[in-house]
């Protein structure tokens, strides 16, 4: 059976990242751990960041596939959350590296891409204008990304409860600021 070399390199990178300092993983250390030549590495990837980006893209595809197979949107959110919890230790290690800004952008883009794929499967929401869709996707990707980073590392996380809360926020069932401006508190100018 042929080996998927890209997957092998990415899996080896993830193993190295889980065990040690991400900043110390070099192309040399990665090819040694894989037992491949530098030429083989560069045939598949440009550099270490390219490996990380490919890993994020694979995670998006796998998570989207799982979410599409869910019985409903709430179960899809539970599957999405479970994926985040399982990958949380690796994500935190990656975010502690010198490439934090690039990795944060990849993480947010991965969440956004998952939402885009789910929207494509179900069609755009009827109440959102196409001109507003990009802003809404950005808002939800950053919001969900922040919540995942904050909560997914908790040892006794109630995944079902958090998934329910995220689903209610995303579906508009939990609203902090109602659309009626008359119900907002008045601010005095003294």
C-alpha positions in Angstrom: 0.0 0.0 0.0 1.5 3.4 -1.0 2.3 5.8 1.8 0.9 9.3 1.6 4.1 11.2 2.1 2.5 14.5 2.8 0.4 12.9 5.6 3.5 11.1 6.9 5.5 14.4 7.1 2.5 16.2 8.8 1.9 13.4 11.3 5.6 13.3 12.2 5.6 17.1 12.6 2.5 16.9 15.0 4.3 14.2 17.0 7.4 16.4 17.4 5.3 19.4 18.2 3.4 17.5 20.9 6.7 16.4 22.6 8.8 19.5 22.4 9.4 23.2 21.4 7.8 23.9 18.1 10.4 26.6 17.4 13.1 23.9 17.5 11.5 21.8 14.8 13.5 22.4 11.6 13.4 20.8 8.2 16.5 18.8 9.2 15.0 17.5 12.4 11.7 16.7 10.6 13.3 14.8 7.7 15.5 12.8 10.2 12.4 11.9 12.2 10.6 10.9 9.0 13.5 9.0 7.6 13.3 10.9 4.3 15.6 13.1 2.3 15.4 16.9 2.2 14.5 16.6 -1.5 11.5 14.5 -0.6 10.4 17.1 2.0 10.8 20.0 -0.5 8.9 18.1 -3.1 5.8 18.2 -0.8 6.3 21.4 1.3 8.1 24.7 1.0 8.9 25.0 4.7 7.7 24.2 8.2 4.9 26.8 8.1 3.7 25.2 4.9 3.4 21.9 6.8 1.4 23.6 9.6 -0.9 25.3 7.1 -1.5 21.9 5.3 -2.3 20.4 8.7 -4.9 23.1 9.4 -6.4 22.6 6.0 -6.7 18.8 6.6 -8.3 19.4 9.9 -10.9 21.7 8.3 -11.7 19.1 5.7 -12.0 16.3 8.3 -14.1 18.5 10.7 -16.4 19.7 7.9 -17.0 16.1 6.8 -17.9 15.1 10.3 -20.2 18.1 10.8 -22.0 17.3 7.5 -22.7 13.8 8.7 -24.3 15.1 11.9 -28.0 14.6 12.4 -28.5 18.3 13.0 -26.8 21.6 13.6 -26.5 21.1 17.4 -24.8 17.7 16.9 -22.5 19.3 14.3 -21.5 21.9 16.9 -20.7 19.1 19.4 -18.6 17.3 16.8 -16.8 20.6 16.0 -16.1 21.2 19.6 -14.9 17.7 20.2 -12.4 18.1 17.4 -11.2 21.4 19.0 -10.8 19.8 22.4 -8.8 16.8 21.0 -6.5 19.2 19.2 -6.3 21.9 21.9 -2.9 20.8 23.4 -1.3 20.9 20.0 -2.9 24.2 19.1 -1.6 25.7 22.3 1.9 24.5 21.7 1.8 26.0 18.2 0.5 29.3 19.5 3.4 29.4 22.0 5.9 29.5 19.1 7.5 32.4 17.4 5.0 32.1 14.6 2.0 32.9 16.8 0.5 35.6 14.7 0.7 33.5 11.5 -0.8 30.5 13.4 -3.6 32.5 14.9 -4.5 33.7 11.4 -4.5 30.0 10.2 -6.6 28.9 13.1 -9.2 31.7 12.5 -9.2 30.9 8.8 -9.7 27.2 9.5 -12.7 28.0 11.7 -14.0 30.4 9.0 -13.5 27.8 6.2 -15.4 25.2 8.2 -18.3 27.7 8.5 -18.1 28.5 4.8 -18.3 24.8 3.9 -21.3 24.3 6.2 -23.0 27.3 4.7 -22.4 26.0 1.2 -23.9 22.7 2.1 -27.1 24.3 3.6 -27.3 27.5 1.6 -26.7 31.0 2.8 -28.9 32.2 5.7 -31.9 34.0 4.3 -31.7 36.9 6.8 -28.0 37.9 5.9 -27.3 40.0 3.0 -24.4 38.8 0.8 -22.6 42.1 1.5 -22.8 41.3 5.3 -21.7 37.7 5.0 -18.0 38.3 5.1 -18.2 40.4 8.2 -20.5 37.9 9.9 -18.2 35.0 9.1 -15.2 36.9 10.4 -17.1 37.8 13.6 -18.2 34.2 14.3 -14.8 32.8 13.4 -13.0 35.1 15.9 -15.6 34.7 18.5 -15.7 30.9 18.3 -11.9 30.8 18.1 -11.6 32.8 21.3 -14.1 30.7 23.1 -12.4 27.5 22.0 -9.0 28.8 23.2 -10.5 29.9 26.5 -12.5 26.7 27.3 -11.2 23.7 25.4 -8.3 23.1 27.8 -10.5 22.8 30.9 -10.1 19.4 32.4 -13.8 19.0 33.2 -15.3 20.8 30.3 -19.0 20.0 29.7 -18.7 19.6 25.9 -22.5 19.2 25.4 -23.2 22.4 27.4 -20.6 24.5 25.6 -21.7 23.1 22.2 -25.3 24.1 23.1 -24.3 27.6 24.1 -22.2 28.1 20.9 -25.1 26.8 18.8 -27.6 29.1 20.5 -25.2 32.1 20.0 -24.6 31.2 16.3 -28.3 30.6 15.6 -29.4 33.8 17.3 -31.2 32.1 20.1 -29.0 33.8 22.7 -28.7 37.5 22.1 -27.0 39.9 24.5 -27.9 43.1 22.6 -31.4 43.1 21.2 -32.1 44.9 18.0 -34.4 47.4 19.6 -32.2 50.3 20.6 -34.8 51.5 23.1 -33.9 48.6 25.4 -30.2 49.6 25.5 -29.2 51.5 28.7 -28.8 55.2 28.4 -25.4 56.6 28.9 -25.2 60.0 30.7 -22.8 62.6 29.6 -21.7 64.2 32.8 
